[in-house]
Amino acid sequence: MLVLITYDVNTETAAGKRRLRKVAKMCVNYGQRVQNSVFECLLDASQYAVFKAKLLELIDPKTDSLRFYQLGNNYRRKVEHFGCAPLLSQDDVLLI
């Protein structure tokens, strides 16, 4: 399923700046950045549960926020994009 993750981490303190870097790094490990604080992730149910738990451990719920949008498996019909597109689609094959 495609999951859209957005976050807002308070960076007024050094601890907040560290949390922001950790959240961004965790998101990069699971998906593709589509905007500064927005990631698209193709995950199965167990990957989603693990990823969500890890992110919730990183943030400070008093000052930060996370949003998870589950777009499901038929996400292609639900997502419209205009303007500069990412280099690769989430489900493109990448050969290294």
N, C-alpha and C positions, 0 to 999 in steps of 0.2 A: 504494500500500500504506500501511497505517497503521503508523507507527513510534512507539513510546513511548520517550521519552528521560528518564532520571533522572540527576541529578548531585549530587555532594557536593563542594563546593570549600572547602578550609581557609581560614578567614577570620581567623586569628590575627594575620596581618600585613597591612599596607597593600596589598602586592602581591596577596595572596589576595583581599582585598575588591575590588580592581580586576578580577581574573580572574572573580570571581563575577558582577559587573555585566556583563562582556563575554560570559560564557557565557549568562546570562539574556537579554541583548539579542539574541544570535545565535538563541537558541531562539524568541524572540518573532517574529523575522523568518521563521521556517519553520513555525511551528505555533501551537497554542493552549495556554496554561498551564491545567492542570487541578488542580494542587496547587503548593505553593511551589517545589519543585525537580523538577516533573514536567510534561512537555509531550507532547501528542499532535500528530503531524505527518503529514499526507497527502502522500506524496512518491512520485515515480517513482524508478527505480533510479539514474539519473544525479543527480537532486537529492539523493538519500540519500547517494551517494558524496561529493559536494561538501560537503554539510552535515557529515557525519561527519569529513571531513578538516579542515574549518575548526574544529570543536570540539576535535579532538585537538591542533591547534596552540595553542589557548588555554589548556589546562589544564597543570598541573604533575603529571605522572604519579607523582611521589614522594609527593604529599600530597593529591591530588584523585582523584575517580573519576567515570567516566561509564558508564552502562549503556544499551544499545540493545536494545529488544524489537521485533522485526519481527512484527507481527500479520497482515500480508498484506492481501489484498483482501477477504477474507470476515470482516473484523474485527467486524462487527455481531453475529455469533453468538458471538464470543469475549469481548466486553466486557459486563460487568454494572455498573450504577451505582446506588448508593443514596444518598439524601440530596440536598443542594443540588446541582443540575446547572448546568453552564456555560450562559451565555445562548444560545450558538449551538453547534450541532453542527458537527463538522469539515467535513461535506459539504453544509451548508445554503448556500443562495444568499444573498449579501449584496449589496444594491443601495445604491450611494452616490450 
